Amino acid sequence: MLLKKLAAEKNLLILAGIALALFVSPLYILGENAHIRVHDNLDSNLAWYKVLAESGQLTGPIDAVIAQIMNGNLSRNAFGSEWTIIVWLYALFPTMIAYALSQTITRVFAFIGMYLLLKKHFLIGEKWAPVSIGTALAFAFTPFWPSGMLSTLGMPLALWAFLNIRQGERSWRNVLVLTLLPLYASIVLGFFFFLSAMGVFWLTDLIRKRTWNWPFLLSIIYMTGIFFIVEYRLVYSFLFDDEPNSRDEYFHARLTFWHCVRLAFKNFAIGHHHAATIHTLIILPIMLVALFMVLRKKDWKKEKVFMGLFFLNFALSAWYAFWFYKGWLPLTERFHVLDTFNFARYHFLRPLVVYLLFALSLKIVWSYGRLWRRMVPVFVLAQVIAASFFNEEILFQNKPSFKQFYAQEQFSAIKDYIGLPQEGYRVASIGLHPAIAQYNGFYTLDSYNNFYPLTYKYQFRKILEKELEKNKTIRTYYDEWGGRCYIFTDELGKHYMFKKRTKKRLKNLELNTDAFKAMGGSYLFSSVPIDNAEDNQLRLEKVFESKSSVWKIYLYKVI
């Protein structure tokens, strides 16, 4: 009987491997014609990796700058550390191959981590193998912040290692996991919050059991230390760089109490796109059913892990929502770090918590009767199918493909038309992400970065100050965040993806082109025509179109 169960488990693991291969296959098959996430991906990170790889500063010193962006005002430290493997993927491989490899690495280790965690610590016994494998597969299918790598999806693997150490297991595998994960994850995009949660877990053990459990404590310190070594640029900037930067004008505490309450329940039920859980349709109802069963049978002591995780799940959503409560304002004014560091990201723990709850909920439902037992495989399969529909090729099929977005053929024609060395002049974009120009080698005054000198933000603001005066939305967006150092306009608002079929036009543009020229600006790439170009000292040079691009680029020269 045991051999049959082990054989069945092996077969299920093979099927899960095939499913993972199919899930990432569009990236390999379609290549640059694949559709992938634009927000915080194509519009930023993928271009940054290419710029960094071509800058000659991939392993540059602490005080190095990236000359291609923001007139050299962007520090090398604003990009990923060279100790992070993802940086080398993009340096060694073409962008889409690097992206496909990164997606594959992340999803494979997400599956392995969740499977090992459930099998060893939560669903012990061969009979639970289908639930463990199915839950792990659904977890591995969830969307994640691509440049975050294993920052959220690597948490189950880290928790597996920590729980092993906590229980007294001495194995090189645990040390290997805690050593290698920091090379493919980010401390600010997930693991700061995970490691601090582990610290609270250790402290709770100390209070309850009155034992120090030194190996557990030292393992937390060890992994934190590895992260600090890998992220040495970030650590240096945080501790020693005292120049005011754009993060210093990030203000988050602006929501009313009842707005925060609504946001808490919304996050609990739907989640957040940077830490997506895909739990609303399947997992949430099953969690609530399992909660009802536990409360009805008064088994909350027996199911204390389930109850604790359920409470933690809601607490994380509440914490996320109330981080934006305007009642925090006196504290944020007194302690500046509360504005510059996004503590709301504790909700990045939710993918781990939600899928642990899913597995434990299925275990509770299983024990409630024969009918429920028969439904458990159906629930598992339903969640796997639901998560599979969040494949990027499906999710972003109506967005530009990689090739259409970066429009290399079109921008090569623009470069040839201008006919000057790209480092010899500066450009900016209107109605278009600056990352596109950056990816194609142009030196841009504008950019999407949240860590650059405040003096540059003020200097760039002079170009669009009249447009900001007209529109409170873009004025607040620029002044109280500024991560998108873009040429915003009143008529276009906070939109920067106007495709070639758009009917939009700029009729009343008011730019300070003298300020633009003073910064070295020579050309504007606009995705919409500017009717009053001459009033802004602009001359239309040429309109560029390409079948392989979704843009129509109006090239304006400052005169």
C-alpha positions in Angstrom: 0.0 0.0 0.0 2.8 2.4 0.9 4.6 1.6 -2.3 1.5 2.4 -4.3 1.2 5.8 -2.5 4.8 6.6 -3.1 4.4 5.7 -6.8 1.3 7.8 -7.1 3.2 10.7 -5.4 6.0 10.3 -7.9 3.6 10.4 -10.8 1.9 13.5 -9.5 5.3 15.2 -9.2 6.1 14.3 -12.8 2.7 15.8 -13.9 3.4 18.9 -11.8 6.8 19.3 -13.6 5.1 19.0 -17.0 2.5 21.5 -15.9 5.2 24.0 -14.9 7.0 23.5 -18.2 3.8 24.2 -20.1 3.1 27.3 -18.0 6.5 28.9 -18.8 6.6 27.6 -22.4 5.1 30.6 -24.1 8.1 32.7 -23.1 10.4 30.3 -24.8 8.2 29.6 -27.9 7.1 33.2 -28.6 10.3 35.0 -27.5 10.0 38.7 -28.2 6.5 38.2 -29.4 5.4 37.1 -25.9 3.1 39.3 -23.8 4.4 40.2 -20.4 3.7 42.6 -17.6 4.2 46.3 -18.4 3.8 47.9 -15.0 7.0 47.8 -12.9 8.5 45.5 -15.6 8.7 46.6 -19.2 8.3 50.2 -18.2 11.3 50.1 -15.8 13.3 47.1 -14.7 13.9 45.3 -18.0 15.3 48.5 -19.5 17.4 49.2 -16.4 19.0 45.8 -16.6 20.0 46.5 -20.2 21.2 50.0 -19.4 23.2 48.7 -16.5 24.8 45.8 -18.5 25.9 48.3 -21.3 27.0 51.1 -18.9 30.3 49.5 -17.9 29.3 50.0 -14.3 27.8 46.6 -13.5 30.5 46.1 -10.9 31.2 49.8 -10.5 32.3 51.5 -7.3 29.9 52.8 -4.7 30.1 56.4 -6.0 29.5 55.3 -9.7 26.7 56.9 -11.7 24.7 55.7 -14.7 25.4 58.4 -17.4 22.6 57.3 -19.7 19.8 58.3 -17.3 19.0 61.7 -15.7 22.2 63.4 -16.9 24.3 61.1 -14.7 22.3 62.0 -11.6 21.2 58.4 -11.1 23.5 56.5 -8.8 24.7 53.0 -9.6 23.3 52.1 -6.2 19.8 52.7 -7.5 20.1 49.5 -9.5 20.4 45.9 -8.3 23.6 44.6 -6.7 26.0 42.6 -8.8 25.7 39.9 -6.2 22.2 39.3 -7.3 22.0 36.5 -10.0 19.2 38.2 -11.9 21.5 41.1 -12.9 23.9 38.6 -14.5 21.1 36.8 -16.3 20.3 40.0 -18.1 24.0 40.8 -18.7 24.7 37.3 -20.2 21.6 36.6 -22.2 19.2 38.5 -24.5 16.5 40.2 -22.5 13.6 37.8 -23.2 15.8 34.7 -22.7 16.9 36.1 -19.3 13.2 36.9 -18.5 12.1 33.3 -19.4 15.0 31.8 -17.3 14.1 34.0 -14.3 10.5 33.1 -14.5 11.4 29.4 -14.7 13.8 29.5 -11.8 11.3 31.4 -9.6 8.4 29.1 -10.3 10.4 25.9 -9.9 11.7 26.9 -6.5 8.3 28.2 -5.5 6.9 24.8 -6.1 9.7 22.9 -4.4 9.6 25.2 -1.4 5.8 24.9 -0.8 5.8 21.1 -1.5 8.7 20.5 1.0 7.1 22.8 3.6 3.7 21.2 3.5 5.1 17.6 3.4 7.5 18.1 6.3 5.6 20.4 8.6 1.9 20.8 7.8 0.5 17.8 5.9 2.5 14.9 7.2 1.9 11.5 5.7 1.6 10.1 2.2 -2.1 10.4 2.0 -1.8 14.2 1.8 0.6 14.1 -1.2 -2.1 15.1 -3.7 -3.0 18.2 -1.6 0.6 19.2 -1.0 1.5 18.8 -4.7 -1.6 20.5 -6.0 -1.3 23.4 -3.5 2.4 23.9 -4.4 1.6 23.9 -8.1 -1.1 26.5 -7.7 1.2 28.6 -5.6 3.9 28.3 -8.3 1.4 29.6 -10.9 0.6 32.8 -9.0 1.7 36.1 -10.5 4.7 37.8 -8.8 6.7 41.0 -9.2 9.2 39.7 -11.9 12.2 41.6 -10.6 11.3 40.5 -7.0 12.4 37.0 -8.1 12.0 34.7 -5.0 11.2 37.6 -2.7 7.7 36.3 -2.0 7.6 32.9 -3.8 10.8 31.8 -2.0 9.4 32.3 1.5 8.1 28.7 1.8 11.5 27.3 1.0 13.1 29.6 3.7 10.4 28.7 6.2 11.0 25.0 5.5 14.7 25.5 6.4 13.9 27.6 9.5 11.4 25.1 10.8 13.9 22.3 10.3 16.5 24.2 12.3 14.0 25.2 15.0 13.2 21.5 15.5 16.9 20.7 15.9 17.7 19.3 12.5 21.4 19.8 11.6 21.7 19.6 7.8 23.8 21.3 5.2 20.6 21.6 3.1 19.1 24.1 5.5 22.3 26.2 5.5 22.5 26.0 1.7 18.9 27.3 1.3 19.6 30.2 3.7 22.8 31.1 1.9 21.6 30.9 -1.7 18.1 32.5 -1.4 19.5 36.0 -0.8 21.3 35.7 -4.2 17.9 35.5 -5.9 15.6 37.6 -3.7 15.4 41.1 -2.4 15.3 42.1 1.2 13.2 45.2 0.6 10.7 43.4 -1.6 9.9 40.7 0.8 12.6 39.2 3.0 12.9 42.1 5.5 9.3 41.4 6.4 9.8 37.6 6.5 12.9 37.7 8.6 11.4 40.2 11.1 8.4 37.8 11.3 10.8 35.0 12.0 12.4 37.1 14.7 8.9 37.5 16.3 8.4 33.8 16.0 11.7 33.1 17.8 10.8 35.6 20.5 7.4 34.0 21.0 9.2 30.6 21.4 11.5 32.2 24.0 8.5 33.6 26.0 6.5 30.4 25.8 9.1 27.7 26.2 11.7 29.7 28.1 14.5 28.4 25.8 16.8 30.4 23.7 17.1 28.0 20.8 20.4 29.4 19.6 20.5 27.6 16.3 17.2 29.1 15.3 18.2 32.6 16.3 21.6 32.3 14.7 20.1 31.1 11.5 17.9 34.2 11.3 20.9 36.4 12.0 22.9 34.4 9.4 20.4 34.9 6.6 20.0 38.6 7.4 23.8 39.0 7.3 24.0 37.3 3.9 21.3 39.7 2.6 23.3 42.7 3.9 26.4 41.5 2.1 24.4 40.9 -1.2 22.6 44.3 -0.8 25.7 46.2 0.3 24.9 49.1 -2.1 21.5 49.5 -0.6 22.9 49.3 3.0 25.5 51.9 2.1 22.9 54.3 0.6 20.6 53.9 3.6 23.3 54.4 6.2 25.8 56.8 4.7 24.2 58.7 1.8 22.8 61.8 3.4 22.0 63.7 0.1 18.2 64.3 0.0 16.6 62.1 -2.6 13.2 61.5 -4.2 12.1 59.1 -1.4 12.3 62.0 1.0 9.1 63.5 -0.6 7.1 60.3 -0.6 3.9 60.9 1.5 1.7 57.9 2.1 -0.5 58.8 5.0 -3.6 60.3 3.3 -6.6 58.0 3.7 -9.5 58.3 6.1 -10.3 55.7 8.7 -13.3 54.3 6.8 -11.4 54.3 3.6 -8.8 52.1 5.3 -11.5 49.8 6.7 -12.8 49.3 3.1 -9.3 48.8 1.8 -8.5 46.2 4.5 -11.5 44.0 3.5 -10.8 44.6 -0.2 -7.2 43.4 0.3 -8.4 40.4 2.3 -10.8 39.3 -0.3 -8.9 40.3 -3.5 -5.3 40.8 -2.7 -2.7 43.1 -4.2 -1.1 42.8 -7.6 2.5 42.9 -6.2 1.7 39.9 -3.9 -1.1 38.2 -5.9 -2.7 35.2 -4.3 -5.6 34.4 -6.7 -7.6 33.2 -3.8 -11.0 35.0 -4.2 -13.0 32.4 -6.1 -11.7 29.1 -4.6 -9.5 29.5 -1.6 -11.5 32.2 0.3 -14.8 30.2 0.3 -13.0 27.0 1.4 -11.1 28.9 4.2 -14.4 30.3 5.4 -16.1 26.9 5.3 -13.1 25.4 7.2 -13.4 28.2 9.8 -17.1 27.5 10.2 -16.4 23.8 10.7 -13.7 24.5 13.3 -15.9 26.9 15.2 -18.9 24.6 15.0 -16.9 21.6 16.4 -15.1 23.9 18.9 -11.8 22.5 17.6 -10.0 25.8 17.7 -7.4 24.4 20.1 -6.8 21.4 17.9 -6.6 23.6 14.9 -4.6 26.4 16.5 -2.2 26.7 13.6 -5.1 27.2 11.2 -6.7 29.7 13.5 -3.5 31.6 14.0 -2.8 31.8 10.3 -6.4 32.9 9.6 -6.0 35.7 12.1 -2.6 36.6 10.7 -4.0 36.7 7.2 -6.6 39.3 8.1 -4.1 41.2 10.2 -1.7 41.6 7.3 -4.5 43.0 5.1 -5.5 45.4 7.9 -1.9 46.5 8.4 -1.5 47.1 4.7 -4.6 49.3 4.6 -4.0 51.2 7.7 -0.4 52.0 6.8 -2.0 54.7 4.5 -4.2 56.1 7.4 -3.8 59.9 7.7 -3.7 59.5 11.5 -0.1 58.3 11.0 0.9 61.8 9.8 2.3 63.1 13.2 4.5 60.0 13.5 5.7 60.2 9.9 6.6 63.8 10.4 8.7 62.9 13.4 10.2 59.7 12.2 11.2 60.2 8.5 11.9 56.5 7.9 8.2 55.8 8.2 7.8 57.7 4.9 11.0 56.5 3.1 10.5 52.8 3.9 7.4 51.0 2.8 6.4 49.1 5.9 3.0 48.3 4.3 4.9 45.5 2.5 4.3 43.1 5.4 1.3 42.0 3.3 4.0 40.4 1.0 3.7 37.5 3.5 0.2 36.8 2.3 1.0 34.4 -0.6 2.7 32.2 1.9 0.0 32.5 4.5 -2.9 32.1 2.1 -1.6 28.9 0.5 -0.8 27.4 3.9 -4.3 28.2 4.9 -5.6 26.6 1.7 -3.8 23.3 2.5 -4.9 23.3 6.1 -8.5 24.2 5.1 -8.5 21.2 2.8 -7.3 19.0 5.6 -10.1 20.2 7.9 -12.7 19.8 5.1 -11.4 16.3 4.4 -12.1 15.2 8.0 -15.7 16.4 7.9 -17.3 13.6 6.0 -17.2 11.4 2.9 -18.8 13.9 0.6 -16.4 16.6 1.6 -13.5 14.2 1.2 -14.4 13.5 -2.4 -14.6 17.2 -3.1 -11.0 17.9 -1.9 -9.3 16.8 -5.2 -11.9 18.9 -7.1 -11.0 22.0 -5.0 -7.3 21.5 -5.6 -7.7 21.1 -9.3 -10.0 24.1 -9.5 -7.4 26.3 -7.8 -4.7 25.0 -10.1 -6.8 25.8 -13.2 -7.8 29.2 -11.8 -4.2 30.2 -11.1 -3.2 28.9 -14.6 -5.4 31.6 -16.2 -3.1 34.2 -14.7 -0.3 33.2 -17.1 1.1 36.4 -18.5 0.4 35.4 -22.1 -3.3 35.2 -21.1 -3.4 38.0 -18.6 -1.7 40.6 -20.9 -2.8 39.4 -24.3 -4.3 42.9 -25.0 -1.1 44.7 -24.1 1.8 45.3 -26.4 4.2 42.3 -26.8 7.8 42.8 -25.7 8.8 43.5 -29.4 5.9 45.9 -29.9 6.7 47.8 -26.7 10.4 48.4 -27.1 10.0 49.0 -30.9 13.7 48.5 -31.6 13.4 48.8 -35.4 11.4 52.1 -35.1 13.8 53.6 -32.6 16.8 52.5 -34.6 15.3 54.5 -37.5 15.0 57.5 -35.2 18.6 57.2 -34.1 19.8 57.0 -37.7 17.7 60.0 -38.6 19.2 62.1 -35.9 22.6 60.9 -37.0 24.6 61.9 -33.9 26.3 59.8 -31.2 23.5 59.0 -28.7 25.7 60.2 -25.8 25.9 63.6 -27.5 22.4 64.8 -26.9 19.5 64.3 -24.4 15.9 63.3 -25.1 12.6 63.1 -23.1 9.2 61.4 -23.9 5.6 62.6 -23.8 2.8 60.0 -23.6 5.4 57.3 -23.7 7.5 55.5 -21.0 11.1 56.8 -21.0 12.2 53.2 -20.5 11.6 52.6 -24.2 14.1 55.3 -25.3 16.5 54.0 -22.6 16.3 50.4 -23.8 17.2 51.7 -27.3 20.3 53.4 -26.1 19.1 57.0 -25.9 20.3 59.3 -23.1 17.1 60.4 -21.3 16.4 63.3 -18.9 13.3 61.6 -17.7 13.0 58.2 -16.0 11.1 56.0 -13.7 13.2 55.6 -10.6 12.4 56.3 -6.9 16.0 57.0 -5.7 17.5 60.0 -7.3 18.6 63.4 -6.0 15.9 65.8 -4.9 17.8 68.6 -6.6 17.3 66.9 -9.9 13.6 66.5 -9.3 13.3 70.2 -8.7 15.4 71.0 -11.8 13.3 68.7 -14.0 10.1 70.2 -12.5 10.8 73.5 -14.2 10.2 72.0 -17.6 6.6 71.1 -16.7 5.7 73.5 -13.9 2.9 75.2 -16.0 1.3 71.9 -16.8 1.4 70.9 -13.1 -0.3 74.2 -12.2 -3.3 73.2 -14.4 -3.8 69.7 -12.9 -3.9 68.9 -9.2 -3.7 65.1 -9.9 -0.4 65.2 -11.7 0.9 67.9 -9.4 0.3 65.7 -6.4 1.6 62.6 -8.2 4.9 64.4 -9.1 5.4 66.5 -6.0 4.5 63.9 -3.3 6.0 60.9 -5.0 8.1 61.7 -8.1 9.1 58.1 -8.8 7.9 58.8 -12.4 10.1 61.8 -13.3 8.1 62.2 -16.6 6.9 65.2 -18.6 3.3 65.1 -17.5 0.7 67.3 -19.2 -2.7 68.5 -18.2 -4.4 67.1 -21.3 -2.8 63.6 -21.1 -2.9 63.3 -17.3 -1.3 60.2 -15.7 -1.3 58.3 -18.9 1.8 57.3 -20.8 0.9 54.6 -23.3 -0.8 56.3 -26.2 -0.7 53.8 -29.1 -0.6 54.7 -32.8 -4.3 54.5 -33.3 -5.0 57.1 -30.6 -7.0 60.2 -31.6 -5.5 62.2 -28.7 -3.7 65.5 -29.5 -2.0 68.1 -27.4 -3.6 71.4 -28.1 -2.5 73.6 -25.2 0.9 72.4 -24.2 3.0 74.8 -22.1 6.5 73.5 -21.5 9.5 75.5 -20.4 11.8 74.5 -23.2 14.5 76.9 -22.0 14.8 74.7 -18.9 14.8 71.6 -21.1 17.6 73.0 -23.2 19.5 74.1 -20.1 19.6 70.4 -19.1 21.0 69.4 -22.5 17.6 68.5 -23.9 17.5 68.4 -27.8 14.6 66.1 -28.8 11.2 65.1 -27.6 9.6 61.8 -28.5 5.9 62.2 -28.4 3.3 59.5 -29.0 0.7 62.2 -29.8 0.9 65.2 -32.2 1.5 68.6 -30.6 -0.7 71.2 -32.3 1.0 74.2 -30.7 4.5 73.0 -31.1 5.9 76.3 -32.3 4.5 78.1 -29.2 6.8 75.7 -27.2 9.9 76.3 -29.4 9.5 72.8 -31.0 9.8 71.8 -34.6 8.3 68.6 -35.9 11.2 66.7 -37.6 9.5 63.5 -38.7 6.8 61.0 -37.8 8.0 57.4 -37.4 5.9 54.3 -37.7 6.7 50.5 -37.9 4.6 47.4 -38.3 6.5 45.8 -35.4 5.6 48.7 -33.0 2.4 49.9 -31.4 3.6 53.5 -31.3 3.6 56.4 -33.7 6.5 58.6 -32.7 6.5 62.3 -33.4 10.0 63.5 -33.3 10.3 67.1 -32.1 13.5 69.2 -32.0 13.9 72.1 -29.6 14.7 75.3 -31.6 
